[in-house]
């Protein structure tokens, strides 16, 4: 089964709060340097803009929530990967090469995954070191949205 990347809102919000933004697809043009702004909110905004410039529809982040990404299959995994490469300098920590290895973040993501399973999304996987990758069927689970809301607190501890 073809896998689609789905980064839960709360997971990305945490990653962006910790590290800034990440990247995606092919696009020519200039991009601001990460050093242009150390503000995680500004980096999250740049990441979302970069993703859109590279053909992946990512809405601007809401203050304090980070970037929300959900890929429903309308964009190929290859296009998402190209966009991630193009926006790599804005990548959240632990996401597609944007830094990583934060043991506290990894622990929070594992707790989040456990909470999602406990709240009815039984096929929800543990993080793999680059984030959480879900098959589309997992993201489409009828219990997903309620579990996501119930478990967001696990990422904020």
C-alpha positions in Angstrom: 0.0 0.0 0.0 1.3 3.4 -0.9 2.1 5.5 2.1 1.1 9.1 2.5 2.9 11.4 5.0 0.6 12.8 7.6 2.0 14.9 10.3 -0.6 15.6 12.9 -1.2 19.2 13.8 0.0 18.8 17.3 3.2 16.9 16.2 4.2 19.6 13.8 3.2 22.4 16.3 5.6 20.8 18.7 8.3 20.4 16.1 8.0 23.9 14.9 7.9 25.3 18.4 11.2 23.5 19.2 13.0 24.1 15.9 11.4 26.3 13.2 10.2 25.2 9.8 10.9 22.6 7.2 10.9 22.1 3.5 9.3 20.8 0.3 9.3 20.7 -3.4 10.9 22.3 -6.4 10.6 26.1 -6.8 13.0 28.6 -8.1 13.4 32.0 -6.5 14.9 33.4 -3.4 14.3 32.3 0.1 15.1 34.1 3.2 17.9 32.7 5.3 16.9 30.9 8.5 19.1 33.4 10.3 16.9 36.2 9.0 14.5 35.4 11.8 15.0 33.3 14.9 11.3 33.5 15.7 9.7 30.1 15.4 6.4 31.6 14.2 8.2 33.4 11.4 10.0 30.2 10.4 6.7 28.3 10.5 5.1 30.9 8.2 8.1 30.7 5.8 7.8 26.9 5.8 4.1 27.0 4.9 4.8 29.6 2.1 7.7 27.5 0.8 5.5 24.4 0.7 2.8 26.3 -1.3 5.4 27.7 -3.7 6.4 24.2 -4.3 2.9 22.8 -5.1 1.9 21.5 -1.7 -1.1 23.3 -0.1 -0.2 24.0 3.5 -2.1 26.7 5.3 -0.4 29.5 7.2 0.2 28.5 10.9 -2.1 29.7 13.6 -0.3 31.5 16.4 1.0 29.0 18.9 -0.1 26.0 16.9 2.6 25.6 14.2 2.1 24.3 10.7 -0.7 21.8 10.1 -0.1 19.3 7.3 -2.4 16.6 6.1 -1.9 14.9 2.7 -5.0 13.4 1.3 -3.5 11.8 -1.8 -4.2 14.8 -4.1 -0.5 15.4 -4.2 1.9 12.5 -4.9 4.4 11.4 -2.2 7.1 12.2 -4.7 5.9 15.8 -5.0 5.7 16.2 -1.2 9.3 14.8 -0.9 10.5 17.3 -3.5 8.9 20.1 -1.7 10.4 18.9 1.6 13.9 19.0 0.0 13.3 22.5 -1.4 12.3 23.8 2.0 14.7 21.8 4.0 16.3 24.8 5.6 12.9 25.6 7.2 12.3 22.0 8.4 11.0 21.4 11.9 13.5 19.6 14.2 13.4 15.9 13.4 11.5 16.3 10.2 13.2 15.3 7.0 16.6 16.3 8.0 15.7 19.5 9.7 17.7 18.6 12.8 16.5 16.1 15.3 17.5 13.8 18.1 15.7 15.8 20.8 15.0 13.0 23.3 12.2 15.0 25.0 10.5 15.6 21.7 10.8 11.9 20.8 9.3 10.9 24.1 6.4 13.3 23.7 5.7 12.0 20.2 5.8 8.4 21.6 3.3 9.4 24.3 1.1 11.0 21.6 1.2 7.8 19.5 0.2 5.8 22.6 -2.6 8.2 23.4 -3.9 8.0 19.8 -4.1 4.2 20.0 -5.7 4.4 23.4 -8.4 6.7 22.0 -9.4 4.4 19.2 -6.9 4.9 16.4 -5.4 1.4 16.9 -3.2 1.5 13.8 -1.5 4.7 14.8 2.3 4.1 14.5 5.2 5.2 16.8 7.5 8.0 15.5 10.3 6.8 13.2 12.9 9.5 13.9 11.6 11.8 11.1 8.1 12.3 12.5 5.1 10.1 12.3 4.1 8.5 9.0 0.6 7.3 8.5 -1.1 5.4 5.8 -4.1 7.4 4.5 -6.4 4.8 6.0 -5.1 5.7 9.5 -5.7 9.4 8.9 -9.2 8.6 7.7 -10.0 6.6 10.8 -13.4 7.9 12.1 -11.9 8.2 15.6 -8.9 10.2 14.4 -10.1 13.8 14.8 -11.4 13.2 18.4 -8.3 11.3 19.4 -6.1 14.1 17.9 -7.9 16.7 20.1 -7.7 14.5 23.2 -4.0 13.7 22.7 -2.7 17.2 21.8 -1.8 17.7 25.5 0.8 14.9 25.2 2.9 17.1 23.0 2.8 20.2 25.2 4.2 18.6 28.4 
